[in-house]
Amino acid sequence: MAQHYFFNAKDRFVKIGMIQLDTAWHDKEANFAKAESLIRDASSAKCEIVVLPEMFNTGFSMEIEKIGEELLGKTSEFLTRVAAEYEVAIVAGYPIFGHEGKGRNAAIAVDERGNIVGTYFKMFSFSYANEHLYYDFGRTPIVFKIRGMSASVFICYDLRFPEVFRRVANSVECIFVIANWPSDRIGHWISLLKARAIENQCYVIGVNRIGVDGNNMSYPGNSHAFSPSGKDICAGNSQDQLVIANINLSEVAKLRSEFPFLTDMRIPDEVDGKGK
């Protein structure tokens, strides 16, 4: 099980910049330039954490031989550099090489000094788009500290599997979800983000890309920040933009103290197929 952190009941505010990008297909340098411009804006706006979408540097592509790199490669070098330069922590996703020709859909968390403090691999492959044929799946969720906040990160399709969110619920104040979530299922995206916030009594920050990718798939943005009670704090539209969420971490401890639902959580026994 994940490590448990104990929260201070005093008000603790964190300013988070959610960056929506019209990701250039397979063009890392173009995406780095666009991301850096918006990260600079976030730094100027005094954001403490910046969040970029899933595969922000390439788009959601199965061509791992063209877009893959090492975990500590060009993209991690970019992220650690800009984090230190602009003094902002960053959560972002990008594709890396895995084993036997497959890739891994990765996310890293970088602190404001440019140190990697968390590494996560997408646990649920989107088989509807054949992701499982091209990417290995991760096996464990993570919990990390960023800007003094205990947090976790999941990637896109993971959002449909609430049981893995439950594994970190008692250990986190905020969960980041980075995505390439398509326009025709955007209602699911919003509903599931809200549900994950309510049931786990923590902030959920969902950051989605915009535009049309190389597979002619459309993405609408609609990045959202939900409070532990399910309040929609702020939302993005369908443009390249920086959306800023101010969150009060004391709300997590306050809500959990008033309504200690998580203390009743347990893992059920296996299904009894005989109905006994």
Residue pairs with C-beta under 8 A, 6 or more apart in sequence:
1 167
2 141
2 143
2 167
2 168
2 170
2 171
3 143
3 171
4 170
4 171
5 143
5 145
5 150
5 171
5 172
5 173
7 150
7 173
7 249
7 250
7 252
7 253
8 250
8 253
9 250
9 253
9 254
9 257
10 250
11 248
11 250
12 148
12 149
12 248
12 249
12 250
13 246
13 247
13 248
13 249
14 48
14 49
14 147
14 149
14 174
14 246
14 247
14 249
15 45
15 46
15 47
15 48
15 49
15 244
15 245
15 246
16 47
16 48
16 49
16 50
16 51
16 205
16 225
16 244
16 245
16 246
16 247
17 38
17 39
17 41
17 42
17 45
17 47
17 49
17 50
17 51
17 88
17 242
17 243
17 244
18 51
18 205
18 207
18 223
18 225
18 236
18 242
18 243
18 244
18 245
19 35
19 38
19 39
19 42
19 50
19 51
19 52
19 53
19 56
19 207
19 241
19 242
19 243
20 53
20 207
20 208
20 209
20 210
20 221
20 223
20 236
20 239
20 240
20 241
20 242
20 243
21 31
21 34
21 35
21 38
21 52
21 53
21 56
21 209
21 210
21 211
21 240
22 34
22 209
22 210
22 211
22 240
23 31
23 53
23 55
23 56
23 57
23 58
23 59
23 180
23 209
23 211
23 213
24 30
24 31
24 34
24 59
25 58
25 59
25 61
25 213
25 214
26 58
26 59
26 61
26 63
26 66
26 67
26 214
27 58
28 57
28 58
28 67
28 74
28 75
31 56
31 57
31 58
32 57
32 78
34 240
35 52
35 56
35 57
35 78
35 82
35 92
36 78
36 82
38 50
38 240
38 241
38 242
39 50
39 82
39 86
39 88
39 90
40 86
41 242
42 50
42 86
42 88
42 242
42 244
43 86
43 87
43 88
45 242
45 244
47 88
47 242
47 244
48 88
48 89
48 112
48 147
49 88
49 89
49 90
49 91
49 146
49 147
50 88
50 89
50 90
50 91
51 90
51 91
51 92
51 176
51 178
51 205
51 207
52 90
52 91
52 92
52 93
52 178
52 207
53 92
53 93
53 178
53 179
53 180
53 207
53 208
53 209
54 60
54 93
54 105
54 107
54 122
54 155
54 156
54 178
54 179
54 180
54 209
55 61
55 93
55 94
55 95
55 105
55 180
56 92
56 93
56 94
56 178
56 209
57 67
57 75
57 78
57 94
58 67
58 94
58 95
59 180
59 209
59 213
59 214
60 129
60 180
60 213
60 215
60 217
61 67
61 95
61 213
61 214
61 215
62 129
62 130
62 131
62 133
62 134
62 135
64 95
64 97
64 98
64 101
64 102
64 103
64 134
64 135
65 101
67 95
68 95
68 96
68 97
68 103
69 75
69 94
69 95
69 96
69 97
70 96
70 97
71 96
71 106
71 108
71 119
73 96
75 92
75 94
76 94
76 108
76 116
79 90
79 92
79 108
79 110
80 110
80 114
80 115
80 116
81 114
82 88
82 90
83 89
83 90
83 110
83 111
83 112
83 113
83 114
84 112
84 113
84 114
87 112
88 112
89 109
89 110
89 111
89 112
89 146
89 147
90 109
90 110
91 107
91 108
91 109
91 110
91 146
91 153
91 176
91 178
92 107
92 108
92 110
92 178
93 105
93 106
93 107
93 155
93 178
94 106
94 107
95 103
95 104
95 105
95 106
95 135
96 103
96 104
96 106
97 103
97 104
98 104
98 135
98 136
99 136
102 134
102 135
102 136
103 134
103 135
103 136
104 121
104 122
104 135
104 136
104 138
105 121
105 122
105 125
105 131
105 135
105 155
106 119
106 120
106 121
106 122
107 118
107 119
107 120
107 121
107 122
107 153
107 155
107 178
108 116
108 118
108 119
108 120
109 116
109 117
109 118
109 119
109 144
109 146
109 151
109 153
110 116
110 117
111 117
111 146
111 147
112 147
117 144
117 145
117 146
118 142
118 143
118 144
118 146
118 151
118 153
119 142
120 138
120 141
120 142
120 152
120 153
120 154
120 155
121 136
121 137
121 138
121 139
122 135
122 137
122 138
122 154
122 155
122 156
122 157
122 158
123 137
123 138
123 139
123 140
123 141
123 154
123 158
123 161
123 164
124 137
124 157
124 158
124 160
124 161
124 164
125 131
125 132
125 135
125 137
125 157
126 132
126 156
126 157
131 157
141 152
141 154
141 164
141 167
141 168
142 152
142 153
142 168
143 150
143 151
143 152
143 168
143 171
143 172
144 150
144 151
144 152
145 151
149 173
149 174
149 249
150 171
150 172
150 173
150 174
151 172
151 173
151 174
151 175
151 176
152 168
152 171
152 172
152 174
152 175
152 176
153 175
153 176
153 177
153 178
154 164
154 165
154 175
154 176
154 177
154 178
155 177
155 178
155 179
156 177
156 178
156 179
156 180
156 181
158 164
158 177
159 177
159 179
159 189
159 192
159 193
159 196
159 206
160 188
160 192
162 195
162 196
162 199
165 175
165 196
165 199
165 200
166 199
166 200
166 265
168 175
169 199
169 200
169 201
169 202
169 262
169 265
170 262
170 265
172 200
172 202
173 202
173 203
173 249
173 252
174 202
174 203
174 204
174 205
174 247
174 249
174 252
175 196
175 197
175 200
175 202
175 203
175 204
175 205
176 205
176 206
176 207
177 193
177 196
177 204
177 205
177 206
177 207
178 206
178 207
179 189
179 206
179 207
179 208
179 209
180 208
180 209
180 213
180 217
180 219
181 189
181 208
181 219
181 222
182 217
182 218
182 219
182 220
183 218
183 219
183 220
184 218
186 220
186 222
189 206
189 208
189 222
190 222
190 224
193 204
193 206
193 224
193 226
194 204
194 224
194 226
194 230
194 232
196 204
196 226
197 203
197 204
197 226
197 227
197 228
197 229
197 230
198 226
198 228
198 229
198 230
200 228
200 262
201 228
201 252
201 255
201 256
201 259
201 261
201 262
202 228
202 252
203 225
203 226
203 227
203 228
203 247
203 249
203 251
203 252
204 224
204 225
204 226
205 224
205 225
205 226
205 245
206 223
206 224
206 225
206 226
207 223
208 219
208 220
208 221
208 222
208 223
208 236
209 219
209 221
210 219
210 220
210 221
210 238
210 239
210 240
211 218
211 219
212 218
212 219
213 219
220 238
221 236
221 237
221 238
221 239
221 241
222 235
222 236
222 237
222 238
223 235
223 236
223 243
224 232
224 233
224 234
224 235
224 236
225 232
225 233
225 234
225 235
225 243
225 245
225 247
226 232
226 233
227 233
227 247
227 251
228 251
228 252
228 255
228 256
229 251
229 255
233 245
233 246
233 247
234 243
234 244
234 245
235 243
236 243
256 262
